[in-house]
């Protein structure tokens, strides 16, 4: 990974995320999720999840972070959950369902990741991970691994 080339991209996406156009913010959130491990992207990703002007930005950014299926994405969603109002929680919940509704193995892996995040040093991440895990536990996926005889 060449950090010198990644940093300007993150900077440009953060600038796009400040746009007044919801489509620009949604595109920025979707793309910035690819750089969730970058420290400078974290604050903006949380802001995009909690976008005050359009819940499309909330849903798009949250889905992109969850589709990473890693600690970086789950951590940011968990952190945003604690500041989310009812409407944003609803769209975050819809994104969780959309991403993890199909494969039980992916949902189960996300639950394990949230269990690990529930031990995080940050209170915000810990509490958010517990809420995210509860959302995941409510999902009854469509496809389960085949049992061997």
VMD Tcl script that builds the backbone (N, CA, C; Angstrom):
set m [mol new atoms 447]
animate dup $m
set s [atomselect $m all]
$s set {name element resname resid chain x y z} {
  {N N UNK 1 A 0.842 -1.168 0.000}
  {CA C UNK 1 A 0.000 0.000 0.000}
  {C C UNK 1 A 0.894 1.240 0.000}
  {N N UNK 2 A 0.648 2.136 -0.891}
  {CA C UNK 2 A 1.455 3.345 -1.001}
  {C C UNK 2 A 0.682 4.504 -0.369}
  {N N UNK 3 A 1.049 4.829 0.886}
  {CA C UNK 3 A 0.331 5.839 1.659}
  {C C UNK 3 A 0.385 7.217 0.990}
  {N N UNK 4 A 1.504 7.533 0.336}
  {CA C UNK 4 A 1.636 8.839 -0.317}
  {C C UNK 4 A 0.568 9.048 -1.384}
  {N N UNK 5 A 0.121 7.982 -1.995}
  {CA C UNK 5 A -0.905 8.095 -3.037}
  {C C UNK 5 A -2.309 8.023 -2.460}
  {N N UNK 6 A -2.473 7.394 -1.324}
  {CA C UNK 6 A -3.786 7.242 -0.711}
  {C C UNK 6 A -4.243 8.516 0.003}
  {N N UNK 7 A -3.342 9.195 0.649}
  {CA C UNK 7 A -3.685 10.369 1.441}
  {C C UNK 7 A -4.384 11.465 0.635}
  {N N UNK 8 A -3.911 11.810 -0.565}
  {CA C UNK 8 A -4.617 12.828 -1.346}
  {C C UNK 8 A -6.040 12.382 -1.754}
  {N N UNK 9 A -6.209 11.091 -1.948}
  {CA C UNK 9 A -7.542 10.583 -2.297}
  {C C UNK 9 A -8.488 10.769 -1.122}
  {N N UNK 10 A -8.023 10.428 0.070}
  {CA C UNK 10 A -8.844 10.608 1.275}
  {C C UNK 10 A -9.183 12.080 1.459}
  {N N UNK 11 A -8.212 12.936 1.265}
  {CA C UNK 11 A -8.432 14.381 1.398}
  {C C UNK 11 A -9.483 14.860 0.399}
  {N N UNK 12 A -9.399 14.415 -0.837}
  {CA C UNK 12 A -10.372 14.814 -1.861}
  {C C UNK 12 A -11.771 14.310 -1.520}
  {N N UNK 13 A -11.867 13.085 -1.004}
  {CA C UNK 13 A -13.175 12.534 -0.639}
  {C C UNK 13 A -13.773 13.265 0.561}
  {N N UNK 14 A -12.939 13.662 1.490}
  {CA C UNK 14 A -13.425 14.441 2.637}
  {C C UNK 14 A -13.967 15.782 2.151}
  {N N UNK 15 A -13.301 16.394 1.179}
  {CA C UNK 15 A -13.793 17.655 0.612}
  {C C UNK 15 A -15.121 17.436 -0.105}
  {N N UNK 16 A -15.242 16.340 -0.851}
  {CA C UNK 16 A -16.501 16.028 -1.536}
  {C C UNK 16 A -17.624 15.786 -0.531}
  {N N UNK 17 A -17.283 15.208 0.609}
  {CA C UNK 17 A -18.286 14.920 1.640}
  {C C UNK 17 A -18.888 16.189 2.237}
  {N N UNK 18 A -18.228 17.299 2.067}
  {CA C UNK 18 A -18.750 18.580 2.560}
  {C C UNK 18 A -19.674 19.259 1.554}
  {N N UNK 19 A -19.940 18.621 0.436}
  {CA C UNK 19 A -20.791 19.187 -0.601}
  {C C UNK 19 A -22.221 19.408 -0.086}
  {N N UNK 20 A -22.887 20.354 -0.692}
  {CA C UNK 20 A -24.292 20.590 -0.385}
  {C C UNK 20 A -25.212 19.615 -1.103}
  {N N UNK 21 A -24.683 18.878 -2.050}
  {CA C UNK 21 A -25.477 17.925 -2.837}
  {C C UNK 21 A -25.438 16.550 -2.180}
  {N N UNK 22 A -26.616 15.981 -1.912}
  {CA C UNK 22 A -26.678 14.695 -1.222}
  {C C UNK 22 A -26.024 13.578 -2.037}
  {N N UNK 23 A -26.082 13.665 -3.357}
  {CA C UNK 23 A -25.458 12.623 -4.181}
  {C C UNK 23 A -23.936 12.658 -4.058}
  {N N UNK 24 A -23.383 13.861 -3.967}
  {CA C UNK 24 A -21.943 13.989 -3.748}
  {C C UNK 24 A -21.561 13.387 -2.396}
  {N N UNK 25 A -22.360 13.697 -1.367}
  {CA C UNK 25 A -22.061 13.164 -0.029}
  {C C UNK 25 A -22.197 11.646 -0.005}
  {N N UNK 26 A -23.208 11.114 -0.672}
  {CA C UNK 26 A -23.390 9.654 -0.726}
  {C C UNK 26 A -22.220 9.002 -1.465}
  {N N UNK 27 A -21.809 9.584 -2.580}
  {CA C UNK 27 A -20.655 9.053 -3.322}
  {C C UNK 27 A -19.392 9.114 -2.467}
  {N N UNK 28 A -19.234 10.216 -1.750}
  {CA C UNK 28 A -18.066 10.359 -0.879}
  {C C UNK 28 A -18.089 9.304 0.218}
  {N N UNK 29 A -19.244 9.082 0.827}
  {CA C UNK 29 A -19.360 8.075 1.879}
  {C C UNK 29 A -19.069 6.680 1.376}
  {N N UNK 30 A -19.626 6.367 0.219}
  {CA C UNK 30 A -19.410 5.041 -0.387}
  {C C UNK 30 A -17.927 4.829 -0.692}
  {N N UNK 31 A -17.287 5.849 -1.210}
  {CA C UNK 31 A -15.869 5.741 -1.578}
  {C C UNK 31 A -14.955 5.836 -0.361}
  {N N UNK 32 A -15.276 6.724 0.558}
  {CA C UNK 32 A -14.447 6.905 1.742}
  {C C UNK 32 A -14.461 5.656 2.624}
  {N N UNK 33 A -15.513 4.876 2.539}
  {CA C UNK 33 A -15.568 3.610 3.294}
  {C C UNK 33 A -14.405 2.696 2.929}
  {N N UNK 34 A -13.906 2.824 1.705}
  {CA C UNK 34 A -12.745 2.033 1.292}
  {C C UNK 34 A -11.474 2.425 2.052}
  {N N UNK 35 A -11.513 3.571 2.703}
  {CA C UNK 35 A -10.363 4.085 3.444}
  {C C UNK 35 A -10.694 4.211 4.936}
  {N N UNK 36 A -11.589 3.365 5.417}
  {CA C UNK 36 A -12.054 3.451 6.800}
  {C C UNK 36 A -10.929 3.283 7.816}
  {N N UNK 37 A -9.883 2.590 7.431}
  {CA C UNK 37 A -8.767 2.394 8.360}
  {C C UNK 37 A -7.902 3.647 8.489}
  {N N UNK 38 A -8.078 4.611 7.599}
  {CA C UNK 38 A -7.312 5.854 7.662}
  {C C UNK 38 A -7.885 6.742 8.766}
  {N N UNK 39 A -7.048 7.132 9.686}
  {CA C UNK 39 A -7.478 7.932 10.837}
  {C C UNK 39 A -8.242 9.181 10.416}
  {N N UNK 40 A -7.766 9.836 9.362}
  {CA C UNK 40 A -8.392 11.096 8.943}
  {C C UNK 40 A -9.781 10.912 8.332}
  {N N UNK 41 A -10.148 9.702 7.968}
  {CA C UNK 41 A -11.469 9.471 7.371}
  {C C UNK 41 A -12.546 9.187 8.412}
  {N N UNK 42 A -12.155 8.776 9.582}
  {CA C UNK 42 A -13.106 8.302 10.601}
  {C C UNK 42 A -14.170 9.335 10.979}
  {N N UNK 43 A -13.730 10.533 11.319}
  {CA C UNK 43 A -14.677 11.572 11.746}
  {C C UNK 43 A -15.688 11.896 10.641}
  {N N UNK 44 A -15.215 12.007 9.410}
  {CA C UNK 44 A -16.118 12.326 8.308}
  {C C UNK 44 A -17.094 11.184 8.055}
  {N N UNK 45 A -16.645 9.955 8.161}
  {CA C UNK 45 A -17.548 8.817 7.949}
  {C C UNK 45 A -18.658 8.802 9.002}
  {N N UNK 46 A -18.323 9.110 10.237}
  {CA C UNK 46 A -19.352 9.200 11.280}
  {C C UNK 46 A -20.329 10.319 10.935}
  {N N UNK 47 A -19.817 11.468 10.497}
  {CA C UNK 47 A -20.698 12.587 10.102}
  {C C UNK 47 A -21.621 12.198 8.954}
  {N N UNK 48 A -21.093 11.441 7.995}
  {CA C UNK 48 A -21.919 11.029 6.854}
  {C C UNK 48 A -23.002 10.040 7.287}
  {N N UNK 49 A -22.689 9.156 8.196}
  {CA C UNK 49 A -23.718 8.241 8.708}
  {C C UNK 49 A -24.825 9.041 9.391}
  {N N UNK 50 A -24.446 10.108 10.051}
  {CA C UNK 50 A -25.411 10.934 10.783}
  {C C UNK 50 A -25.822 12.171 9.984}
  {N N UNK 51 A -25.738 12.090 8.651}
  {CA C UNK 51 A -26.052 13.225 7.771}
  {C C UNK 51 A -27.387 13.846 8.155}
  {N N UNK 52 A -27.387 15.136 8.419}
  {CA C UNK 52 A -28.596 15.814 8.894}
  {C C UNK 52 A -29.565 16.175 7.773}
  {N N UNK 53 A -29.124 16.119 6.537}
  {CA C UNK 53 A -29.971 16.565 5.438}
  {C C UNK 53 A -30.597 15.449 4.616}
  {N N UNK 54 A -30.012 14.257 4.623}
  {CA C UNK 54 A -30.549 13.211 3.758}
  {C C UNK 54 A -30.167 11.826 4.269}
  {N N UNK 55 A -31.164 11.029 4.551}
  {CA C UNK 55 A -30.905 9.684 5.072}
  {C C UNK 55 A -30.403 8.726 3.998}
  {N N UNK 56 A -30.478 9.117 2.728}
  {CA C UNK 56 A -29.860 8.312 1.677}
  {C C UNK 56 A -28.354 8.237 1.916}
  {N N UNK 57 A -27.777 9.331 2.365}
  {CA C UNK 57 A -26.348 9.380 2.674}
  {C C UNK 57 A -26.061 8.437 3.848}
  {N N UNK 58 A -26.928 8.453 4.842}
  {CA C UNK 58 A -26.798 7.556 5.999}
  {C C UNK 58 A -26.763 6.109 5.548}
  {N N UNK 59 A -27.767 5.731 4.783}
  {CA C UNK 59 A -27.897 4.328 4.380}
  {C C UNK 59 A -26.738 3.894 3.468}
  {N N UNK 60 A -26.388 4.717 2.509}
  {CA C UNK 60 A -25.321 4.387 1.562}
  {C C UNK 60 A -23.972 4.237 2.263}
  {N N UNK 61 A -23.652 5.176 3.128}
  {CA C UNK 61 A -22.373 5.138 3.836}
  {C C UNK 61 A -22.321 3.942 4.776}
  {N N UNK 62 A -23.395 3.709 5.503}
  {CA C UNK 62 A -23.439 2.583 6.444}
  {C C UNK 62 A -23.289 1.261 5.712}
  {N N UNK 63 A -24.016 1.082 4.622}
  {CA C UNK 63 A -23.894 -0.166 3.858}
  {C C UNK 63 A -22.470 -0.380 3.371}
  {N N UNK 64 A -21.843 0.664 2.867}
  {CA C UNK 64 A -20.479 0.536 2.355}
  {C C UNK 64 A -19.515 0.124 3.472}
  {N N UNK 65 A -19.686 0.694 4.643}
  {CA C UNK 65 A -18.824 0.336 5.769}
  {C C UNK 65 A -19.063 -1.106 6.218}
  {N N UNK 66 A -20.320 -1.504 6.268}
  {CA C UNK 66 A -20.645 -2.870 6.692}
  {C C UNK 66 A -20.187 -3.909 5.677}
  {N N UNK 67 A -20.244 -3.570 4.413}
  {CA C UNK 67 A -19.821 -4.514 3.368}
  {C C UNK 67 A -18.322 -4.808 3.424}
  {N N UNK 68 A -17.559 -3.958 4.090}
  {CA C UNK 68 A -16.149 -4.246 4.301}
  {C C UNK 68 A -15.990 -5.510 5.149}
  {N N UNK 69 A -16.939 -5.707 6.043}
  {CA C UNK 69 A -16.950 -6.846 6.962}
  {C C UNK 69 A -15.631 -6.972 7.713}
  {N N UNK 70 A -15.227 -5.828 8.288}
  {CA C UNK 70 A -14.011 -5.820 9.094}
  {C C UNK 70 A -14.178 -4.879 10.284}
  {N N UNK 71 A -13.217 -4.941 11.178}
  {CA C UNK 71 A -13.279 -4.142 12.398}
  {C C UNK 71 A -13.328 -2.641 12.115}
  {N N UNK 72 A -12.623 -2.181 11.103}
  {CA C UNK 72 A -12.608 -0.743 10.799}
  {C C UNK 72 A -14.013 -0.243 10.469}
  {N N UNK 73 A -14.704 -0.963 9.601}
  {CA C UNK 73 A -16.061 -0.564 9.228}
  {C C UNK 73 A -17.037 -0.684 10.377}
  {N N UNK 74 A -16.983 -1.803 11.097}
  {CA C UNK 74 A -17.895 -2.016 12.229}
  {C C UNK 74 A -17.663 -0.988 13.332}
  {N N UNK 75 A -16.418 -0.617 13.554}
  {CA C UNK 75 A -16.096 0.356 14.597}
  {C C UNK 75 A -16.742 1.707 14.300}
  {N N UNK 76 A -16.666 2.149 13.070}
  {CA C UNK 76 A -17.236 3.451 12.708}
  {C C UNK 76 A -18.753 3.432 12.815}
  {N N UNK 77 A -19.377 2.360 12.364}
  {CA C UNK 77 A -20.840 2.251 12.486}
  {C C UNK 77 A -21.234 2.205 13.958}
  {N N UNK 78 A -20.511 1.442 14.755}
  {CA C UNK 78 A -20.805 1.349 16.188}
  {C C UNK 78 A -20.690 2.714 16.859}
  {N N UNK 79 A -19.656 3.442 16.509}
  {CA C UNK 79 A -19.446 4.772 17.084}
  {C C UNK 79 A -20.585 5.725 16.708}
  {N N UNK 80 A -21.022 5.658 15.462}
  {CA C UNK 80 A -22.106 6.537 15.003}
  {C C UNK 80 A -23.438 6.192 15.676}
  {N N UNK 81 A -23.648 4.924 15.966}
  {CA C UNK 81 A -24.913 4.495 16.575}
  {C C UNK 81 A -25.218 5.237 17.868}
  {N N UNK 82 A -24.206 5.537 18.647}
  {CA C UNK 82 A -24.443 6.185 19.944}
  {C C UNK 82 A -24.971 7.601 19.806}
  {N N UNK 83 A -24.664 8.260 18.700}
  {CA C UNK 83 A -25.131 9.632 18.496}
  {C C UNK 83 A -26.363 9.695 17.594}
  {N N UNK 84 A -26.791 8.558 17.098}
  {CA C UNK 84 A -27.895 8.529 16.129}
  {C C UNK 84 A -29.247 8.759 16.803}
  {N N UNK 85 A -30.075 9.560 16.143}
  {CA C UNK 85 A -31.452 9.730 16.612}
  {C C UNK 85 A -32.291 8.571 16.069}
  {N N UNK 86 A -33.583 8.574 16.364}
  {CA C UNK 86 A -34.455 7.471 15.967}
  {C C UNK 86 A -34.439 7.253 14.456}
  {N N UNK 87 A -34.535 8.340 13.697}
  {CA C UNK 87 A -34.578 8.221 12.239}
  {C C UNK 87 A -33.278 7.618 11.694}
  {N N UNK 88 A -32.151 8.095 12.170}
  {CA C UNK 88 A -30.871 7.564 11.696}
  {C C UNK 88 A -30.684 6.112 12.118}
  {N N UNK 89 A -31.117 5.777 13.325}
  {CA C UNK 89 A -31.043 4.381 13.777}
  {C C UNK 89 A -31.857 3.478 12.855}
  {N N UNK 90 A -32.989 3.973 12.420}
  {CA C UNK 90 A -33.837 3.197 11.514}
  {C C UNK 90 A -33.101 2.898 10.215}
  {N N UNK 91 A -32.454 3.890 9.648}
  {CA C UNK 91 A -31.733 3.690 8.389}
  {C C UNK 91 A -30.468 2.858 8.584}
  {N N UNK 92 A -29.826 3.001 9.728}
  {CA C UNK 92 A -28.674 2.145 10.031}
  {C C UNK 92 A -29.141 0.698 10.149}
  {N N UNK 93 A -30.251 0.492 10.829}
  {CA C UNK 93 A -30.805 -0.858 10.980}
  {C C UNK 93 A -31.159 -1.453 9.619}
  {N N UNK 94 A -31.741 -0.653 8.745}
  {CA C UNK 94 A -32.068 -1.128 7.392}
  {C C UNK 94 A -30.802 -1.516 6.630}
  {N N UNK 95 A -29.738 -0.758 6.801}
  {CA C UNK 95 A -28.473 -1.085 6.135}
  {C C UNK 95 A -27.899 -2.387 6.677}
  {N N UNK 96 A -27.961 -2.580 7.983}
  {CA C UNK 96 A -27.483 -3.824 8.604}
  {C C UNK 96 A -28.256 -5.001 8.035}
  {N N UNK 97 A -29.558 -4.862 7.951}
  {CA C UNK 97 A -30.401 -5.937 7.415}
  {C C UNK 97 A -30.069 -6.199 5.948}
  {N N UNK 98 A -29.922 -5.150 5.164}
  {CA C UNK 98 A -29.635 -5.317 3.733}
  {C C UNK 98 A -28.314 -6.058 3.509}
  {N N UNK 99 A -27.316 -5.757 4.312}
  {CA C UNK 99 A -25.998 -6.354 4.117}
  {C C UNK 99 A -25.944 -7.798 4.630}
  {N N UNK 100 A -26.623 -8.078 5.728}
  {CA C UNK 100 A -26.450 -9.380 6.382}
  {C C UNK 100 A -27.664 -10.298 6.305}
  {N N UNK 101 A -28.620 -9.980 5.456}
  {CA C UNK 101 A -29.839 -10.779 5.349}
  {C C UNK 101 A -29.652 -12.086 4.584}
  {N N UNK 102 A -28.658 -12.194 3.753}
  {CA C UNK 102 A -28.540 -13.354 2.867}
  {C C UNK 102 A -27.767 -14.501 3.509}
  {N N UNK 103 A -26.524 -14.273 3.884}
  {CA C UNK 103 A -25.659 -15.373 4.324}
  {C C UNK 103 A -25.487 -15.397 5.838}
  {N N UNK 104 A -25.885 -16.504 6.461}
  {CA C UNK 104 A -25.752 -16.657 7.908}
  {C C UNK 104 A -24.298 -16.578 8.343}
  {N N UNK 105 A -23.396 -17.133 7.549}
  {CA C UNK 105 A -21.978 -17.122 7.917}
  {C C UNK 105 A -21.443 -15.691 8.018}
  {N N UNK 106 A -21.881 -14.811 7.123}
  {CA C UNK 106 A -21.437 -13.418 7.178}
  {C C UNK 106 A -22.031 -12.717 8.397}
  {N N UNK 107 A -23.302 -12.971 8.656}
  {CA C UNK 107 A -23.934 -12.385 9.844}
  {C C UNK 107 A -23.229 -12.870 11.108}
  {N N UNK 108 A -22.944 -14.173 11.188}
  {CA C UNK 108 A -22.285 -14.733 12.364}
  {C C UNK 108 A -20.884 -14.166 12.553}
  {N N UNK 109 A -20.183 -13.956 11.468}
  {CA C UNK 109 A -18.849 -13.356 11.530}
  {C C UNK 109 A -18.936 -11.917 12.047}
  {N N UNK 110 A -19.948 -11.191 11.611}
  {CA C UNK 110 A -20.146 -9.816 12.081}
  {C C UNK 110 A -20.489 -9.789 13.569}
  {N N UNK 111 A -21.269 -10.759 14.021}
  {CA C UNK 111 A -21.598 -10.859 15.448}
  {C C UNK 111 A -20.309 -11.070 16.248}
  {N N UNK 112 A -19.441 -11.955 15.781}
  {CA C UNK 112 A -18.165 -12.201 16.472}
  {C C UNK 112 A -17.299 -10.941 16.501}
  {N N UNK 113 A -17.300 -10.204 15.400}
  {CA C UNK 113 A -16.536 -8.956 15.355}
  {C C UNK 113 A -17.079 -7.953 16.369}
  {N N UNK 114 A -18.392 -7.891 16.492}
  {CA C UNK 114 A -19.011 -6.990 17.477}
  {C C UNK 114 A -18.703 -7.441 18.902}
  {N N UNK 115 A -18.655 -8.753 19.123}
  {CA C UNK 115 A -18.274 -9.265 20.440}
  {C C UNK 115 A -16.868 -8.791 20.800}
  {N N UNK 116 A -15.968 -8.816 19.836}
  {CA C UNK 116 A -14.604 -8.343 20.073}
  {C C UNK 116 A -14.594 -6.835 20.326}
  {N N UNK 117 A -15.397 -6.077 19.560}
  {CA C UNK 117 A -15.450 -4.628 19.744}
  {C C UNK 117 A -16.090 -4.245 21.075}
  {N N UNK 118 A -16.902 -5.130 21.633}
  {CA C UNK 118 A -17.528 -4.863 22.929}
  {C C UNK 118 A -16.482 -4.818 24.047}
  {N N UNK 119 A -15.251 -5.192 23.736}
  {CA C UNK 119 A -14.141 -5.137 24.694}
  {C C UNK 119 A -13.202 -3.966 24.403}
  {N N UNK 120 A -13.573 -3.116 23.441}
  {CA C UNK 120 A -12.727 -1.991 23.020}
  {C C UNK 120 A -12.483 -1.024 24.177}
  {N N UNK 121 A -11.378 -0.324 24.110}
  {CA C UNK 121 A -11.024 0.647 25.149}
  {C C UNK 121 A -11.982 1.844 25.165}
  {N N UNK 122 A -12.552 2.182 24.013}
  {CA C UNK 122 A -13.466 3.321 23.905}
  {C C UNK 122 A -14.878 2.929 24.333}
  {N N UNK 123 A -15.428 3.684 25.258}
  {CA C UNK 123 A -16.793 3.430 25.727}
  {C C UNK 123 A -17.785 3.556 24.578}
  {N N UNK 124 A -17.578 4.537 23.715}
  {CA C UNK 124 A -18.492 4.758 22.584}
  {C C UNK 124 A -18.499 3.542 21.657}
  {N N UNK 125 A -17.339 3.016 21.357}
  {CA C UNK 125 A -17.258 1.856 20.473}
  {C C UNK 125 A -17.876 0.645 21.161}
  {N N UNK 126 A -17.558 0.451 22.436}
  {CA C UNK 126 A -18.113 -0.699 23.180}
  {C C UNK 126 A -19.638 -0.689 23.173}
  {N N UNK 127 A -20.222 0.427 23.554}
  {CA C UNK 127 A -21.677 0.519 23.642}
  {C C UNK 127 A -22.330 0.427 22.264}
  {N N UNK 128 A -21.712 1.052 21.279}
  {CA C UNK 128 A -22.234 0.967 19.920}
  {C C UNK 128 A -22.150 -0.436 19.363}
  {N N UNK 129 A -21.069 -1.149 19.688}
  {CA C UNK 129 A -20.905 -2.531 19.225}
  {C C UNK 129 A -21.982 -3.431 19.820}
  {N N UNK 130 A -22.361 -3.170 21.049}
  {CA C UNK 130 A -23.427 -3.949 21.680}
  {C C UNK 130 A -24.747 -3.711 20.947}
  {N N UNK 131 A -25.024 -2.468 20.603}
  {CA C UNK 131 A -26.251 -2.158 19.848}
  {C C UNK 131 A -26.223 -2.779 18.453}
  {N N UNK 132 A -25.076 -2.694 17.791}
  {CA C UNK 132 A -24.937 -3.274 16.458}
  {C C UNK 132 A -25.124 -4.784 16.528}
  {N N UNK 133 A -24.576 -5.407 17.555}
  {CA C UNK 133 A -24.734 -6.848 17.724}
  {C C UNK 133 A -26.203 -7.216 17.909}
  {N N UNK 134 A -26.940 -6.408 18.651}
  {CA C UNK 134 A -28.378 -6.657 18.849}
  {C C UNK 134 A -29.130 -6.584 17.521}
  {N N UNK 135 A -28.759 -5.628 16.675}
  {CA C UNK 135 A -29.383 -5.533 15.350}
  {C C UNK 135 A -29.088 -6.781 14.534}
  {N N UNK 136 A -27.847 -7.231 14.583}
  {CA C UNK 136 A -27.453 -8.431 13.837}
  {C C UNK 136 A -28.188 -9.668 14.348}
  {N N UNK 137 A -28.372 -9.745 15.649}
  {CA C UNK 137 A -29.027 -10.912 16.249}
  {C C UNK 137 A -30.498 -11.026 15.830}
  {N N UNK 138 A -31.104 -9.932 15.432}
  {CA C UNK 138 A -32.502 -9.936 15.003}
  {C C UNK 138 A -32.681 -10.470 13.581}
  {N N UNK 139 A -31.602 -10.600 12.858}
  {CA C UNK 139 A -31.674 -11.011 11.457}
  {C C UNK 139 A -31.734 -12.529 11.358}
  {N N UNK 140 A -32.672 -13.008 10.562}
  {CA C UNK 140 A -32.762 -14.437 10.251}
  {C C UNK 140 A -32.359 -14.583 8.782}
  {N N UNK 141 A -31.086 -14.870 8.521}
  {CA C UNK 141 A -30.598 -14.909 7.135}
  {C C UNK 141 A -31.317 -15.958 6.289}
  {N N UNK 142 A -31.247 -15.755 4.988}
  {CA C UNK 142 A -31.907 -16.661 4.050}
  {C C UNK 142 A -31.137 -17.956 3.839}
  {N N UNK 143 A -29.801 -17.877 3.842}
  {CA C UNK 143 A -28.992 -19.054 3.525}
  {C C UNK 143 A -28.061 -19.418 4.665}
  {N N UNK 144 A -28.175 -20.673 5.092}
  {CA C UNK 144 A -27.321 -21.206 6.140}
  {C C UNK 144 A -26.366 -22.223 5.518}
  {N N UNK 145 A -25.209 -22.407 6.136}
  {CA C UNK 145 A -24.281 -23.415 5.597}
  {C C UNK 145 A -24.946 -24.795 5.598}
  {N N UNK 146 A -24.609 -25.572 4.606}
  {CA C UNK 146 A -25.170 -26.902 4.484}
  {C C UNK 146 A -24.541 -27.813 5.527}
  {N N UNK 147 A -25.370 -28.557 6.239}
  {CA C UNK 147 A -24.858 -29.482 7.233}
  {C C UNK 147 A -24.404 -30.758 6.566}
  {N N UNK 148 A -23.259 -31.239 6.999}
  {CA C UNK 148 A -22.728 -32.471 6.435}
  {C C UNK 148 A -23.269 -33.662 7.208}
  {N N UNK 149 A -23.570 -34.704 6.449}
  {CA C UNK 149 A -24.127 -35.897 7.086}
  {C C UNK 149 A -23.054 -36.805 7.630}
}
mol reanalyze $m
mol bondsrecalc $m
mol representation Tube
mol addrep $m
